[in-house]
Amino acid sequence: MTVLKQPSLKKSPPKNRPAAISPARKAAFDILSAVEHGQLHSDDLLRSQAVDALSSPDRNLATALVLGVLRWQIQLDHQFQALLARPDAKLDSGVLIALRLGAFQILHMDRIPARAAIDESVELAKQSGNRFASGMVNAVLRKLAVAPRSQENAAQAHPAWLIERWTNFYGPEVTQVICRHGQSQPGLTVRLGSSEAESELIHAGVALEAGELLAVARTVLAGELSGLPEGHVRLQDEGSQLVAELASENLIEIQNILDACAAPGGKTLILAERKPQAHIVACESSAQRHRELQKRLAFLGSRIECRRADAAALTENAQFDLVLADVPCSGTGTLGRNPEIRHRLRPEDLTRQAERQRAILLAALRAVRIGGRVVYSTCSLEPEENEQVISDVVAATPNARIVSLEGSIDALQRRQILTAEGAARLRESLTADGYLRLLPGLFHTDGFFIASIERTS
């Protein structure tokens, strides 16, 4: 982080002349308030009509404020609470969010003058119905602006219980890498849908560099991606792409595929691309996500059956050659992309998630034919949702066996879908049981766990 020069703090406007609140800060305050009250997720709110109506600079600032506050919220609370007259005081949510917004701008946004952050935070507190607390917000933020800067500590911006378990599972050094990745905005990764796509992007002023793992992946360094047709170029994390690539490489003869938890459809599109002869059933239980999935996959016609169904309640038996079970999970591998997860998640949620994941995997194993395979994946870093789910299900299913993903990695390299360097790095990330684990920070992707299971009888 660039160290700021000691700010010059001017007096706030007189009481009869309230400070104006920029559209970006007002939008950020409203979104953070909705998230704080558990109403909606930040990614949905940042794609709302209200945010779309903002100018491009205001939209970018609102997004940076929302995601930045959510990433650093735990440490921000600790920093400004130490400056309260009563550090243990319970603050109204409007005051809390105003303080978080001001503190984030002062401590993490070098180009924003401290006085602007303070004045608008004070006004946000007033307009939230907390006029009595505006003086406290002003005093605390002014103290914070002139206090010596402490070093950023990514671990302190994560819940202590997550840090403790990651340290136990992965060690302190890897835990720090995971935490640093969780404090940064993930880069944009695109999948090239044709040989001409890269040239067209470059011609449109988009700067690209090669992906980390896949030959068709590119990291966007600069430029705008708007106006590109679906299927030609699409945004998709490289780890997410890899899940579908590994699934499609499991068998040569694949006629029927089940994508058990298909929305938003990026992995389904890769399965359709790699297995053009196959019929694909894409399931989604949410009505809204099912409608969005239908719309996104409509151009594939009759090859795709979009079915609204609960993957845990599927009754098919031996119907499919391949089942992809990219199951709902805690999402702890995506904290850089979805920072609010760290504030919602509780240890007991992992047990609840694992129960549903076992049900989906058991249904997937029933649905796959003898000799067929189920590829199970999560974007979780937690063993309860990964190794333990596989272990429990395989122990309860005599006709299931784990298949190492090393063979699939080798095949993808031979077909030049994986780069040689990417394949080598993935082999190093295989577990003793043949599972693949992508840890965020060690890879420039979201965190993923991937396993392959064969039905033997």
C-alpha positions in Angstrom: 0.0 0.0 0.0 1.3 3.5 -0.9 1.8 5.5 2.3 -0.2 8.7 2.4 1.3 12.0 3.3 -0.1 13.4 6.6 -3.5 14.8 5.5 -4.5 18.4 5.9 -7.9 18.3 7.6 -10.1 21.3 6.9 -13.1 22.1 9.0 -16.4 20.4 8.0 -19.1 22.7 6.5 -21.2 24.6 9.0 -24.3 22.7 10.4 -26.6 24.7 8.2 -24.7 23.7 5.1 -24.7 19.9 5.0 -22.0 18.2 3.0 -23.2 16.7 -0.3 -23.0 13.0 -0.6 -21.6 11.7 -3.9 -23.8 9.2 -5.8 -21.1 6.5 -5.5 -20.8 6.8 -1.7 -24.6 6.9 -1.3 -25.0 3.7 -3.4 -22.2 2.0 -1.5 -23.8 2.9 1.8 -27.2 1.5 0.7 -25.7 -1.7 -0.6 -23.6 -2.3 2.6 -26.7 -1.6 4.7 -28.7 -4.2 2.7 -25.8 -6.7 3.1 -25.5 -5.9 6.9 -29.2 -6.7 7.3 -29.0 -9.9 5.3 -31.3 -8.8 2.6 -29.3 -9.5 -0.6 -25.8 -10.4 -1.7 -23.4 -7.6 -2.7 -22.8 -9.1 -6.2 -26.5 -9.0 -7.0 -26.8 -5.4 -5.6 -23.8 -4.2 -7.6 -25.6 -5.4 -10.8 -28.8 -3.6 -9.9 -30.6 -1.0 -12.0 -29.7 1.7 -9.4 -25.9 1.0 -9.8 -26.2 0.6 -13.6 -27.8 4.1 -13.7 -24.6 5.7 -12.2 -21.9 7.2 -14.4 -19.0 4.9 -15.1 -16.6 6.6 -12.6 -19.3 6.5 -9.9 -20.1 2.9 -10.6 -16.4 1.9 -10.4 -16.0 3.9 -7.1 -19.2 2.3 -5.6 -18.0 -1.1 -6.5 -14.5 -0.5 -5.0 -16.0 0.9 -1.8 -18.4 -2.0 -1.3 -16.0 -4.8 -2.0 -13.1 -3.0 -0.2 -15.2 -2.4 3.0 -16.4 -6.1 3.0 -12.8 -7.3 2.5 -11.3 -5.2 5.3 -14.4 -4.9 7.6 -13.0 -7.0 10.5 -9.8 -5.0 10.7 -11.5 -1.7 10.1 -13.9 -2.3 13.0 -10.9 -3.1 15.2 -9.1 0.0 14.2 -11.8 2.6 14.7 -13.3 0.9 17.8 -10.0 1.5 19.6 -10.6 5.2 19.1 -14.1 5.2 20.6 -14.6 6.7 24.1 -16.3 3.4 24.9 -14.6 0.8 22.6 -17.2 -1.9 23.5 -20.2 0.3 22.6 -22.7 -1.2 20.3 -23.2 1.1 17.4 -26.3 1.5 15.2 -25.8 -0.2 11.8 -26.0 3.2 10.0 -23.2 4.6 12.2 -21.1 1.5 11.8 -21.3 1.5 8.0 -20.5 5.2 7.8 -17.4 4.6 9.9 -16.4 1.7 7.8 -16.7 3.6 4.6 -14.8 6.5 6.0 -12.1 4.3 7.5 -11.6 2.3 4.4 -11.2 5.4 2.2 -8.7 7.0 4.7 -6.6 3.8 5.1 -6.8 2.1 1.7 -7.7 4.6 -1.0 -4.7 6.8 -1.6 -6.4 9.2 -4.1 -9.3 10.2 -2.0 -8.7 13.3 0.3 -9.3 12.5 4.0 -11.6 15.5 4.4 -13.9 14.2 1.6 -14.1 10.8 3.2 -14.8 12.3 6.6 -17.4 14.9 5.6 -19.5 12.5 3.5 -19.3 9.8 6.2 -20.6 12.3 8.8 -23.4 13.2 6.4 -24.2 9.5 5.8 -24.5 8.9 9.5 -26.9 11.9 9.8 -29.1 10.8 6.9 -29.3 7.3 8.3 -31.2 8.8 11.3 -28.1 9.1 13.6 -27.6 12.9 13.7 -26.7 12.6 17.4 -23.7 10.3 16.4 -22.3 12.5 13.7 -19.9 14.3 16.0 -18.5 11.0 17.1 -18.1 9.8 13.5 -16.3 13.1 12.7 -14.0 12.8 15.7 -13.1 9.1 15.3 -12.3 9.5 11.6 -10.2 12.6 12.1 -8.2 10.7 14.7 -7.8 7.8 12.4 -6.6 10.1 9.6 -3.7 11.4 11.6 -2.8 8.3 13.6 0.4 6.3 12.6 -0.4 3.8 10.0 -0.3 0.1 11.1 0.8 -2.4 8.5 -1.9 -4.2 6.6 -2.4 -7.7 7.9 -4.6 -9.8 5.6 -5.1 -12.5 8.3 -6.7 -9.9 10.6 -9.3 -9.2 7.9 -10.6 -12.8 8.2 -12.5 -14.5 11.0 -10.2 -16.0 13.6 -11.9 -19.4 13.4 -11.2 -19.6 9.7 -7.5 -18.6 10.2 -7.2 -21.3 12.9 -8.5 -24.1 10.8 -6.6 -23.1 7.6 -3.4 -23.0 9.7 -4.1 -26.5 11.0 -4.9 -27.8 7.5 -2.4 -25.9 5.3 0.2 -24.4 7.7 0.8 -20.7 8.6 2.7 -19.7 5.4 0.1 -21.0 3.0 -2.6 -19.5 5.2 -1.0 -16.1 4.8 -1.0 -16.6 1.0 -4.7 -17.5 1.0 -5.5 -14.5 3.1 -3.6 -12.1 0.9 -5.4 -13.4 -2.1 -8.7 -12.9 -0.3 -7.9 -9.2 0.1 -7.4 -8.5 -3.6 -9.8 -8.1 -6.5 -9.5 -11.1 -8.8 -8.2 -10.4 -12.2 -10.5 -10.8 -15.3 -10.1 -14.1 -17.1 -11.7 -14.8 -20.5 -12.2 -18.0 -22.4 -11.6 -17.6 -26.1 -14.4 -19.2 -28.1 -12.7 -19.1 -31.5 -9.3 -18.6 -33.1 -10.3 -15.1 -34.2 -11.5 -14.0 -30.8 -8.1 -13.0 -29.5 -7.3 -10.9 -32.6 -10.7 -9.1 -32.3 -10.1 -8.3 -28.6 -6.6 -6.9 -29.3 -8.1 -4.9 -32.2 -10.7 -3.5 -29.8 -7.9 -2.3 -27.5 -8.0 -5.1 -24.9 -4.6 -6.0 -23.6 -4.2 -9.7 -22.8 -1.7 -12.2 -21.5 -1.6 -16.0 -21.6 -3.6 -17.9 -18.9 -2.0 -19.7 -16.1 -3.2 -23.2 -17.0 -5.4 -23.4 -20.1 -4.4 -22.7 -23.7 -7.8 -20.9 -24.4 -7.6 -18.7 -21.3 -6.4 -15.2 -21.3 -6.0 -12.7 -18.4 -7.3 -9.2 -19.2 -4.7 -6.5 -18.4 -6.6 -3.5 -19.7 -9.6 -2.6 -22.0 -13.3 -3.0 -22.1 -15.1 -6.3 -22.9 -18.6 -4.9 -23.5 -20.5 -5.9 -26.7 -18.9 -9.3 -27.2 -21.4 -12.0 -28.2 -21.9 -15.0 -25.9 -19.8 -18.0 -26.9 -17.3 -15.9 -28.7 -15.5 -14.6 -25.6 -16.8 -15.0 -22.1 -15.6 -14.2 -18.6 -14.9 -17.3 -16.5 -12.4 -18.0 -13.8 -9.7 -20.3 -15.0 -10.3 -22.8 -12.1 -13.9 -23.0 -13.1 -13.0 -23.7 -16.7 -10.6 -26.4 -15.5 -13.4 -28.3 -13.6 -15.4 -28.7 -16.9 -12.3 -29.6 -18.9 -11.3 -32.3 -16.5 -14.9 -33.6 -16.5 -15.1 -33.8 -20.3 -11.8 -35.7 -20.4 -12.9 -38.6 -18.2 -14.2 -40.8 -21.0 -13.9 -41.0 -24.8 -17.5 -42.2 -25.6 -19.9 -39.8 -23.9 -23.4 -39.6 -25.2 -25.4 -38.4 -22.2 -24.2 -35.9 -19.6 -25.9 -34.6 -16.5 -24.8 -31.2 -15.1 -26.4 -31.6 -11.7 -26.0 -28.0 -10.4 -25.6 -26.2 -13.7 -26.3 -22.5 -13.1 -24.9 -20.1 -14.2 -24.0 -22.4 -17.1 -20.3 -21.7 -17.8 -19.2 -25.3 -17.2 -22.2 -26.6 -19.2 -21.0 -24.5 -22.2 -17.6 -26.1 -22.0 -19.1 -29.6 -21.8 -21.2 -28.8 -24.9 -18.1 -27.5 -26.6 -15.9 -30.5 -25.8 -18.6 -33.1 -26.4 -20.6 -31.8 -29.3 -22.3 -35.2 -29.9 -23.6 -35.4 -26.4 -27.1 -34.7 -25.1 -26.8 -32.6 -21.8 -29.3 -32.3 -19.0 -28.6 -29.2 -17.0 -30.4 -29.0 -13.6 -31.0 -26.0 -11.4 -33.4 -25.9 -8.4 -33.8 -22.0 -8.1 -36.6 -20.7 -10.3 -34.7 -17.4 -11.1 -31.4 -19.1 -11.8 -33.2 -21.7 -13.9 -34.7 -19.0 -16.1 -31.3 -17.4 -16.5 -29.8 -20.7 -17.4 -32.4 -21.4 -20.0 -31.8 -18.0 -21.6 -28.0 -18.4 -21.6 -28.1 -22.0 -23.1 -31.0 -21.4 -25.6 -28.7 -21.0 -28.6 -27.6 -24.7 -28.2 -31.1 -25.8 -29.1 -32.3 -29.4 -28.4 -28.8 -30.6 -27.3 -29.5 -29.1 -23.9 -32.4 -29.9 -21.6 -32.7 -27.3 -18.9 -34.5 -28.9 -16.1 -35.7 -27.3 -12.9 -34.8 -30.0 -10.4 -33.2 -30.5 -7.0 -29.9 -32.5 -7.7 -30.2 -34.2 -4.3 -33.7 -35.6 -5.3 -32.9 -37.0 -8.8 -34.3 -40.5 -9.4 -32.5 -41.5 -12.6 -30.6 -44.8 -12.4 -27.7 -45.5 -14.7 -28.9 -42.9 -17.3 -25.7 -40.9 -17.9 -22.1 -41.5 -19.0 -20.9 -38.5 -17.1 -22.3 -36.5 -14.2 -20.7 -33.2 -13.2 -21.7 -32.4 -9.6 -20.3 -28.9 -9.0 -22.2 -28.7 -5.7 -23.3 -25.7 -3.6 -20.8 -25.0 -0.9 -19.5 -22.5 1.7 -17.4 -20.7 -1.0 -14.4 -20.1 1.1 -12.2 -20.4 -2.0 -13.8 -17.3 -3.4 -13.3 -14.7 -0.7 -11.5 -12.3 -3.0 -14.5 -12.4 -5.4 -17.2 -12.7 -2.7 -15.8 -11.1 0.4 -19.0 -11.0 2.4 -19.0 -14.8 2.8 -16.5 -14.4 5.7 -19.1 -12.3 7.6 -22.0 -14.7 7.0 -20.4 -18.1 7.4 -20.4 -20.0 10.7 -18.6 -23.2 11.6 -21.9 -25.1 11.9 -22.8 -24.1 8.3 -20.1 -26.6 7.1 -21.9 -29.5 8.6 -25.2 -28.4 7.0 -23.5 -27.9 3.6 -21.8 -31.4 3.8 -25.1 -33.1 4.4 -26.6 -31.7 1.2 -23.4 -32.4 -0.7 -23.4 -36.1 0.3 -27.1 -36.3 -0.9 -26.2 -34.8 -4.3 -23.2 -37.0 -4.7 -25.2 -40.2 -3.8 -27.8 -39.1 -6.4 -25.1 -38.5 -9.0 -23.6 -42.0 -8.5 -27.1 -43.5 -8.9 -27.6 -41.5 -12.1 -24.3 -42.6 -13.8 -24.0 -45.8 -15.7 -21.7 -48.7 -14.9 -18.2 -47.6 -16.0 -19.3 -43.9 -16.1 -17.9 -41.3 -13.8 -19.0 -38.5 -11.5 -16.8 -35.4 -11.2 -17.4 -33.8 -7.9 -16.2 -30.2 -7.3 -16.5 -27.3 -4.8 -15.1 -23.8 -4.5 -14.5 -24.6 -0.8 -11.2 -25.0 1.1 -12.8 -27.0 3.9 -12.2 -30.7 4.2 -15.7 -31.3 5.6 -17.0 -30.3 2.2 -14.3 -32.1 0.1 -12.4 -35.1 1.2 -14.8 -36.0 4.0 -17.8 -36.0 1.7 -16.0 -38.2 -0.8 -14.8 -40.6 2.0 -18.3 -40.9 3.5 -20.1 -41.5 0.2 -17.5 -44.0 -1.2 -17.6 -45.9 2.2 -21.4 -46.1 1.9 -21.4 -47.1 -1.8 -19.6 -50.4 -2.5 -19.8 -49.9 -6.3 -17.9 -46.6 -6.3 -14.1 -46.1 -6.6 -12.0 -43.0 -6.6 -10.1 -42.4 -9.9 -7.0 -40.2 -9.8 -7.2 -37.1 -11.9 -3.6 -37.5 -13.0 -4.7 -39.4 -16.2 -7.1 -36.6 -17.1 -4.4 -34.0 -16.6 -2.0 -36.0 -18.9 -4.7 -36.3 -21.5 -5.5 -32.6 -21.5 -1.8 -31.8 -21.9 -1.5 -34.2 -24.9 -4.5 -32.5 -26.5 -2.8 -29.1 -25.8 -5.8 -28.0 -23.8 -3.5 -27.6 -20.8 -0.2 -25.9 -21.2 2.9 -28.0 -20.3 3.6 -25.6 -17.4 0.0 -25.7 -16.3 -0.1 -29.5 -16.3 3.1 -29.7 -14.3 1.7 -27.4 -11.6 -1.5 -29.3 -11.4 0.3 -32.6 -10.9 2.1 -31.0 -8.0 -1.3 -30.1 -6.5 -2.7 -33.6 -6.6 -3.4 -35.2 -3.2 -2.3 -38.7 -2.3 -5.8 -39.9 -3.2 -5.7 -38.3 -6.6 -7.9 -35.3 -5.8 -6.9 -31.9 -7.2 -6.8 -28.8 -5.0 -6.3 -25.3 -6.3 -5.5 -23.0 -3.4 -6.1 -19.3 -4.0 -2.9 -17.4 -4.0 -0.8 -20.4 -5.0 -2.8 -20.2 -8.2 -4.3 -17.0 -9.7 -7.8 -18.6 -9.5 -10.6 -19.1 -7.1 -10.0 -22.0 -4.7 -11.3 -25.4 -6.0 -11.4 -29.0 -5.0 -12.0 -31.6 -7.7 -12.4 -35.4 -7.5 -13.4 -38.2 -10.0 -15.4 -41.3 -8.9 -16.3 -44.3 -11.1 -19.4 -46.4 -10.8 -18.1 -50.0 -11.0 -21.3 -52.1 -11.0 
